[in-house]
Amino acid sequence: MVERFESPLKRYRRRLRAWGNHRKLEREREYYNELFLSRGLVLPDEEAVRAALKKKYPRLTSRRKGSLHILALYHHYNWEDYSLKPALERFGSVRHYDWCEEFDHGGKDWPVSGKKAMNAALVERVQKWVREDRTDVIFSYLSGEQVFPETVARISSLGVPTVNLSLNDKEHFVGRVRRSLAMGMRDICRHFDLCWTSTADALVKYCVEGALPIYLPEGANPEIHRPYDVEKTVDVSFVGQCYGNRPEVVERLRRRGIDVVAFGYGWPSGPLTTEEMVKMYSRSRINLGFGGVAGHRETFCLKGRDFEIPMSGGLYLTEHHDELESVYRIGSEIVTYGDFADLVEKIDYLLSHPEEAEAVRQRGFRQARTEHTWEMRFEKIFGLIGLV
């Protein structure tokens, strides 16, 4: 199958758009940094987070792991039920509400009437469940796209600790603005008791907006992301959407004679099932990663695959950025690259030195399994709240 790549004109437009998006994010960063400094704010450490939550919930006592009553509010897009729910169930019973079973989040009427109806139903349902069940914590994966600030405020007034997860605050802390409301976290974050962000430099933004944030990256589920005993038949693979500079990089690698296969929405080969994806990690001698944020030049963040690929036993070669250094030993547990020439050099070296590549793969696997499961992330979160 012949893959079609973008024309030079389309490539120029993409780069111009990326430059504009980059400038937008830079202005946003400068705005928040200036306010953070002028107000004399300080990023809270773990002890400060514990103290703040203890002050709000002085009667909260820790419980045995496995005995919590958890209310979970999130939509299963394609990974949540496989990652979040199994990890939460390690801590107790989970009552899950997915609004998309009743409301069409992608419908034309969502911004006008659908969102309002969903928010009313959400508040009513949470109030009912909290009354009839001794709920210990409300966990959510929500943004301004789904809920209004007053909705979060009403849920947080029920006397149950609330924690919200946000996975891309590089570009979506504010995001699009409709009718003066941000579709990201800006307008709703202050109403949660604890805001869990996977974006380290977003902590400043949360503090400026009056929220209590904690930085923790994503994780992976070892019951799903596990090695398969299959023959390595693929030199280099990439699994993920086809956007940004990804098709250009794949095309240039192929022109250099490197055998690369790509799967996901937008690629001719299409997406893989979860099981096929994890098996592909084991079949590949090298699993390629991109650290950039869609449409934004030189803007990076940790991604789910940063943990899913090593935990699945795959050798991981991804675009370098500083946040990776906080979760892996670069060059020992995963390998990173800078520009395209560096990427080609790293691929050639790893393919021609299989024993070294295997050693890196094994160390990355052990690190992911021992430090980066979703269960460990929730252990930290619930410990900070004082629940376990």
Secondary structure, DSSP 8 states (H G I E B T S, - for coil): -------HHHHHHHHHHHHHHHHHHHHHHHHHHHHHHHTT-----HHHHHHHHHHH-TT-----TT-EEEEEE---SSSHHHHHHHHHHTSEEEEEE-GGGTS-TTSTTIIIIIHHHHHHHHHHHHHHHHHHS---EEEE---TTT--HHHHHHHHTTSS-EEEEES-TTTTTT--EETTEESSSTTTGGGSSEEEES-GGGHHHHHHTT--EEE----B-TTTS--------EEEEEES---TTHHHHHHHHHHTT--EEEESTTSTT----HHHHHHHHHHEEEEEE--B-TT-TT-B---THHHHHHHTT--EEEE--GGGGGTS-BTTTBEEE-SHHHHHHHHHHHHH-HHHHHHHHHHHHHHHHHH-BHHHHHHHHHHHHT--
